[in-house]
């Protein structure tokens, strides 16, 4: 059975499995868009025919593949001295864990 994103304007408010779009829209009372390869995520958005995942931080931007990325590249990984980093929105930077 097909999967559908349930939309309110461009916001994905839920997903539903239904026999077809008409049934999905009748059950939800909302506009529904079928998704196949790129899953729709409640809390994400549907813009220009593309399902976007939830934006993880206000400062993040879309890359050429329509994925959210930090505006600052992740620090280069040194295999000899491995470190982990978390995103810090208050400083718009990666901070060592």
C-alpha positions as CSV (number, residue, x, y, z in Angstrom):
1,X,0.0,0.0,0.0
2,X,1.3,3.5,-0.7
3,X,2.5,5.9,1.9
4,X,1.3,9.5,2.0
5,X,2.4,12.6,3.8
6,X,-0.5,14.6,5.4
7,X,0.1,18.3,4.8
8,X,-1.1,21.5,6.4
9,X,0.1,24.2,4.0
10,X,3.8,23.0,3.5
11,X,4.2,21.4,6.9
12,X,4.1,17.6,7.2
13,X,1.8,16.9,10.1
14,X,1.6,13.1,9.8
15,X,1.9,10.2,7.5
16,X,-0.7,7.6,6.5
17,X,-0.8,4.3,4.6
18,X,-3.9,4.1,2.3
19,X,-5.0,2.3,-0.9
20,X,-4.9,5.6,-2.8
21,X,-4.6,9.4,-2.5
22,X,-8.4,9.9,-2.5
23,X,-8.9,7.7,0.5
24,X,-6.0,9.3,2.4
25,X,-7.4,12.7,1.8
26,X,-10.9,11.6,2.7
27,X,-9.8,10.0,6.0
28,X,-7.5,13.0,7.0
29,X,-9.5,15.9,5.5
30,X,-6.1,17.3,4.4
31,X,-4.0,17.4,1.3
32,X,-1.9,14.2,1.0
33,X,1.2,13.6,-1.2
34,X,2.5,10.1,-1.9
35,X,6.1,9.3,-1.0
36,X,8.3,6.4,-2.0
37,X,12.1,6.6,-1.9
38,X,12.6,9.7,0.3
39,X,10.4,9.2,3.4
40,X,8.3,12.1,4.7
41,X,8.9,13.0,8.3
42,X,6.2,14.6,10.5
43,X,7.6,18.1,11.4
44,X,9.3,18.4,8.1
45,X,8.1,20.3,5.1
46,X,7.1,19.7,1.5
47,X,8.5,22.4,-0.8
48,X,8.8,22.4,-4.6
49,X,8.0,18.7,-4.9
50,X,10.6,17.7,-2.3
51,X,10.2,16.3,1.2
52,X,12.6,18.1,3.6
53,X,13.5,16.6,7.0
54,X,13.1,18.6,10.2
55,X,15.6,21.5,10.2
56,X,17.9,20.5,13.1
57,X,19.1,24.0,14.0
58,X,18.0,27.5,12.9
59,X,21.4,28.3,11.4
60,X,21.6,25.2,9.2
61,X,21.1,25.5,5.4
62,X,20.1,23.2,2.6
63,X,22.9,21.7,0.5
64,X,22.7,20.8,-3.2
65,X,21.1,17.4,-2.3
66,X,18.4,19.1,-0.2
67,X,19.8,17.9,3.1
68,X,20.3,20.2,6.1
69,X,23.9,21.0,6.9
70,X,25.8,23.1,9.3
71,X,27.0,26.5,8.0
72,X,30.4,25.5,9.2
73,X,32.1,22.3,8.1
74,X,32.7,19.5,10.6
75,X,36.3,19.6,11.9
76,X,38.7,17.4,10.0
77,X,39.1,14.0,11.6
78,X,42.6,13.0,12.7
79,X,42.8,9.2,12.9
80,X,45.7,9.5,15.3
81,X,43.8,11.7,17.7
82,X,40.1,11.1,17.2
83,X,37.7,13.6,18.7
84,X,34.0,14.0,18.7
85,X,32.2,17.3,18.2
86,X,28.6,18.5,18.8
87,X,26.9,21.5,17.2
88,X,26.6,24.6,19.4
89,X,23.9,26.8,18.0
90,X,24.7,29.7,20.4
91,X,28.2,30.1,18.9
92,X,27.4,28.7,15.4
93,X,30.3,26.3,15.7
94,X,31.4,22.7,16.4
95,X,32.6,22.1,20.0
96,X,34.7,19.2,21.2
97,X,32.8,16.7,23.3
